[in-house]
């Protein structure tokens, strides 16, 4: 049978055409160290230019969850790739690592050239924001497994840090201060709850203009996740940071304790940063408790830095000079209560 594989739902020729179309975008992310071309069986990256005493590779993998359903409902796919990159590079950044390269996995029921191109455009935009190369990836056409129009995304980032500069929380102590860097909104967590609370009518709800943000709900929900790489790496060249926390799934209650040494807790002051309208809308409409909100969403803070008290002013001043909004949101305290390592006070 001629074109038997194509008749089964897999179009290799179209996949090759898409790759050829996006090659210039992918090449635009190249940084020193990239020594392979798109199309090989594997991506090659040289560490020769990394002048570190004891280099350590740092890796992280993630996806964007059911935010993909928002992209599909809106038929807007050119920023979801930014979310994908952000979720991975922000994670490895918490160790003090500089992202080097990124790989993506894109699976769909049927390839659609425009949609796939938009997705990859977003991934390349995210890589540029993070200063890393899109070294390769995999596009899988899987008819019968995914419905036509549906797709899934996952990614994998690798970064590097000198062993002596690894940030793992071991230096955090009583009296240290928590500095919050604002999120752009929901980022890429909690969308299953968001859909349940806000999208009873699906696409129709997305088109509603909200009094809270003066534009459509869909525009608010699709906002890409902030990438904090350039801001934090610039700061690390000047100041020692005792801990860095990416506020993702699990919110404040689950993420902050991940790096706190035993015997310590974090006391958070809710009045120290603005309560974003999207979170007010979700909480009020869903009648959700404060505890669950702060255990599900970032609540307007996407990244937390834990620093020594005497370094707070110079760090805040430096960040504000770069145009960054900064909030002093709490402090580290002594506590042996293993069940309440994050104390949130209004």
Residue, then its C-alpha position, 0 to 999 in steps of 0.5 A: x500500500x502506497x503511503x501506508x504509514x501516512x494513511x495510519x495517521x503519521x505524516x513523516x513528510x510533514x514532520x520533516x517540513x516542520x523541523x526545516x521551518x523551525x530550524x532558524x528559530x532553534x539556531x537563534x538560541x545557540x550559545x557558546x558550547x553548542x557543537x551539534x546541528x538540529x537533525x542529529x540523533x543527539x545534541x552535543x554541548x561542550x563545557x570547555x568554555x566554562x571556567x569553573x574549579x569544580x563544575x557540577x551539572x544540574x538538571x530538571x524536568x517538568x511540564x505545564x500541566x492542564x494549562x495546555x487546555x487553556x491554550x487549546x480553548x483559546x487556540x493560542x500556542x505561541x507562549x505555552x513554550x515559554x511556560x515549559x522552559x520557565x518551569x525547568x530553568x527556574x527549578x535548576x536556578x534554585x541551586x545557583x545554576x546557569x542554564x546551558x541547554x534545553x530539550x523538549x518533547x512534544x506529542x500530539x494526535x495529528x501534526x498541525x504545522x502552524x500550531x507546532x511552529x507556534x509552540x516551538x516559537x514559544x520554546x525558543x523565546x523561553x530559551x532566549x530569556x533564560x540564556x540557554x540553547x534549545x539543543x534538540x527535542x522530539x516531536x511524536x505523532x501518536x494517532x489513536x493515543x491523543x485526540x486530534x488537536x490535543x498535545x502534551x509538552x514536557x521539557x528537560x534543562x541542564x545547567x552548571x554551577x561551581x560546587x563551592x557555589x551550590x545553593x542548597x539551604x544549608x546556610x540558612x539560619x534563624x533571623x534570615x529574611x525572605x525576599x519575594x520576586x513577583x509572579x506574572x500571575x498563575x504561572x503553570x500550577x493549579x489549573x485543574x482547580x482554576x478550570x473547575x472554579x472559573x471555566x464552567x462554560x469553557x471557552x465562553x468564560x475565557x472571553x469574558x472581560x473581567x472587572x478585576x483586570x479590565x481585559x479577558x479572563x483568557x488573557x490573564x490565564x494564558x500569561x506565560x510563567x516568568x523566567x527569573x534566570x537573568x535577574x537571579x544570576x546577576x544578583x549571585x555575581x554580587x551577593x551570596x544567597x542562602x536559599x532560593x525557592x521556586x514557588x510552584x505546585x504546592x505553593x508556600x506550604x510545600x515548597x519553602x520547607x524543602x530547603x529549610x534546615x531542621x529546627x527552622x521555620x518561615x514566618x510569612x507576612x501576607x500584608x507585605x505584597x499585593x494580592x493579585x486580582x486573579x487570586x481574589x477571583x479564584x478564592x471568592x468564586x470557589x470559596x477556597x480557604x487561605x490555607x488551600x490557596x497558599x498550598x496551591x498557587x504562588x499567590x503573586x510571588x514566583x521566587x523567594x530568596x533567603x538572605x542574611x538580614x544585613x544584606x537585605x538593603x543592598x540586595x533590595x536596592x540593587x534589584x530595584x535599580x535593575x527595575x525589579x519589584x521586590x518585597x520583603x515577605x518574612x523571616x526565618x525563625x527557630x521552630x521544632x514544630x515539624x508540621x508547621x514549618x511555614x507560618x502565614x500571618x495576616 
